[in-house]
Amino acid sequence: MIKKLLICVCALLFFGIAQAEERITIPIGDSPSKGPVDAPVTIIEFIDFQ
C-alpha cells in the first residue's frame, strides 16, 4: 500500500501536477462565509446568474 502511494506521489511530482500554484489574495470584505477566520485555505466560488 505504502509503495503504491509513494509511486503515485513521485509520479505527480515528476510530471509537475502536484506543484503549488501562485498564491493570490482576494479581499472578501463582508461577503458571507463559513468556518474559522484563520483557516489555512479559502475557497471562493464565482457565480454568474444570467
MARMAR-145410 format. One line per 5 residues: number of its first residue (from 0); for each residue z, x, y of N, C-alpha, C, O. Coordinates in Angstrom, 2 decimals, always signed. Atoms other than C-alpha are relative to their C-alpha. Example, Ala and Ser with C-alpha at 12.3 -4.5 7.8 and 13.67 -1.06 7.14 Angstrom:
2
0	+0.00/+0.89/-1.19/+7.80/+12.30/-4.50/+0.00/+0.90/+1.20/+0.66/+1.94/+1.18 | -0.06/-0.82/-1.19/+7.14/+13.67/-1.06/+0.73/-0.77/+1.09/+0.90/-0.26/+2.20
***
This chain:
50
0	+0.00/+0.83/-1.20/+0.00/+0.00/+0.00/+0.00/+0.88/+1.26/-0.80/+0.67/+2.17 | -0.10/-0.87/-1.18/+1.00/+2.72/+2.49/-1.26/+0.85/+0.14/-1.71/+1.11/+1.26 | +1.22/-0.81/-0.04/-2.05/+4.79/+1.54/-1.15/-0.79/+0.61/-1.92/-0.25/+1.41 | +1.07/+0.85/-0.55/-4.40/+1.87/+2.34/+0.20/-0.20/+1.50/-0.75/-0.16/+2.27 | -0.30/+0.17/-1.41/-2.63/+1.27/+5.66/-0.33/+1.25/+0.79/-0.90/+1.17/+1.88
5	+0.27/-1.26/-0.67/-2.88/+4.93/+6.59/-1.51/+0.23/+0.13/-1.98/+0.71/+1.17 | +1.46/-0.14/-0.06/-6.60/+4.96/+5.76/-0.58/-0.91/+1.07/-1.46/-0.49/+1.82 | +0.48/+0.95/-1.02/-7.17/+1.86/+7.94/+0.30/+0.50/+1.41/-0.56/+0.45/+2.28 | -0.38/-0.51/-1.32/-5.27/+3.36/+10.88/-0.85/+1.20/+0.38/-1.31/+1.31/+1.52 | +0.82/-1.17/-0.28/-7.15/+6.64/+10.59/-1.44/-0.39/+0.33/-2.06/+0.19/+1.22
10	+1.37/+0.47/-0.27/-10.48/+4.79/+10.48/-0.09/-0.62/+1.38/-1.06/-0.37/+2.11 | +0.01/+0.62/-1.33/-9.59/+2.76/+13.57/+0.06/+1.06/+1.10/-0.66/+0.98/+2.09 | -0.10/-1.06/-1.00/-8.58/+5.88/+15.49/-1.27/+0.83/+0.05/-1.72/+1.22/+1.13 | +1.21/-0.81/+0.06/-11.65/+7.79/+14.32/-1.16/-0.70/+0.72/-1.92/-0.05/+1.43 | +1.10/+0.73/-0.61/-14.04/+5.07/+15.48/+0.32/-0.48/+1.42/-0.52/-1.10/+2.06
15	-0.35/+0.33/-1.37/-12.17/+4.55/+18.76/+0.39/-1.44/+0.24/+0.51/-1.86/+1.39 | -0.32/+1.42/-0.17/-11.27/+0.93/+18.12/+1.44/-0.18/+0.46/+1.74/-1.12/+1.19 | -1.42/+0.16/-0.29/-7.51/+1.46/+18.45/+0.43/+0.71/+1.28/+1.62/+0.77/+1.57 | -0.37/-0.70/-1.23/-7.65/+3.41/+21.73/+0.39/-1.00/+1.08/-0.19/-2.08/+1.17 | -0.49/+0.88/-1.06/-5.79/+1.89/+24.67/-1.02/-0.10/+1.12/-1.68/+0.88/+1.48
20	+0.88/+0.24/-1.14/-7.81/+0.37/+27.47/+0.76/+0.32/+1.29/+1.98/+0.50/+1.27 | -0.61/-0.24/-1.30/-7.15/+0.98/+31.15/+0.89/-1.18/+0.37/+0.49/-2.33/+0.19 | -0.90/+1.07/-0.44/-4.18/-1.00/+32.48/-0.44/-0.52/+1.35/-0.85/+0.24/+2.23 | +0.36/+0.66/-1.25/-4.89/-3.48/+35.23/+1.19/-0.84/+0.43/+1.75/-1.59/-0.37 | -1.09/+0.80/-0.52/-2.22/-5.01/+37.44/-0.57/-1.21/+0.72/-1.37/-1.07/+1.65
25	+0.46/+1.25/-0.61/-2.84/-8.65/+38.34/+1.22/-0.71/+0.54/+2.13/-1.03/-0.22 | -1.15/+0.71/-0.55/-0.43/-10.34/+40.75/-0.03/-1.46/-0.46/-1.02/-2.17/-0.26 | -0.02/+1.38/+0.48/+0.66/-13.64/+39.18/+0.75/-0.93/+0.94/+0.69/-2.15/+0.79 | -0.68/+0.82/-1.02/+2.80/-14.81/+42.11/+0.89/-1.07/-0.60/+1.76/-0.77/-1.42 | -0.81/+1.12/+0.47/+4.28/-18.26/+41.45/-0.68/-0.77/-1.13/-0.36/-1.93/-1.37
30	+0.71/+0.67/+1.09/+1.95/-19.06/+38.54/+0.97/-0.36/-1.12/+1.95/+0.35/-1.34 | -0.88/+0.37/+1.12/+3.53/-20.90/+35.59/-0.02/+1.07/-1.09/-1.06/+1.66/-1.37 | -0.08/-1.02/+1.05/+4.73/-18.57/+32.84/+1.10/-0.35/-0.98/+1.95/-1.19/-0.71 | -1.03/+0.15/+1.04/+6.82/-18.40/+29.66/+0.47/+1.40/-0.37/-0.28/+2.36/-0.24 | -0.51/-1.27/+0.50/+9.04/-15.63/+28.33/+0.73/+0.81/+1.05/+0.81/+0.41/+2.21
35	-0.77/-0.84/-0.91/+11.07/-12.84/+29.86/-0.89/+0.69/+1.05/-2.05/+1.01/+0.78 | +0.73/-0.63/-1.10/+10.01/-11.30/+33.17/-0.36/+1.45/-0.34/-1.40/+1.94/+0.09 | +0.23/-1.41/+0.32/+10.27/-7.77/+31.75/-0.69/+0.21/-1.35/-0.49/+1.24/-1.99 | +0.71/-0.12/+1.29/+8.08/-8.39/+28.68/-0.97/+1.18/+0.06/-1.55/+1.44/+1.11 | +0.88/-1.17/-0.01/+6.04/-5.31/+27.64/-1.49/-0.36/+0.11/-2.30/+0.49/+0.48
40	+1.40/+0.42/-0.05/+2.79/-7.34/+27.50/-0.08/-1.34/+0.72/+0.74/-2.22/+0.49 | +0.26/+1.27/-0.67/+1.46/-10.10/+29.75/-1.42/-0.42/-0.34/-2.36/+0.35/-0.15 | +1.32/+0.53/+0.31/-1.43/-12.27/+28.60/-0.34/-1.05/+1.04/+0.42/-1.99/+1.26 | +0.45/+0.92/-1.05/-3.36/-14.07/+31.33/-1.27/-0.68/-0.49/-2.20/-0.01/-0.94 | +1.16/+0.76/+0.44/-5.82/-16.84/+30.48/-0.69/-0.58/+1.21/-0.07/-1.26/+2.03
45	+0.80/+0.55/-1.08/-8.62/-17.70/+32.90/-0.75/-1.21/-0.53/-1.45/-1.11/-1.54 | +0.65/+1.24/+0.46/-9.88/-21.28/+32.58/-0.86/-0.56/+1.12/-0.47/-0.53/+2.29 | +0.90/+0.64/-0.96/-12.81/-22.98/+34.30/-0.11/-1.47/-0.40/-0.56/-1.77/-1.51 | -0.01/+1.42/+0.32/-12.51/-26.78/+34.45/-1.26/-0.73/+0.46/-1.20/-1.93/+0.74 | +1.23/+0.67/-0.45/-16.12/-27.52/+35.43/-0.62/-0.79/-1.12/-1.65/-1.43/-0.92
***
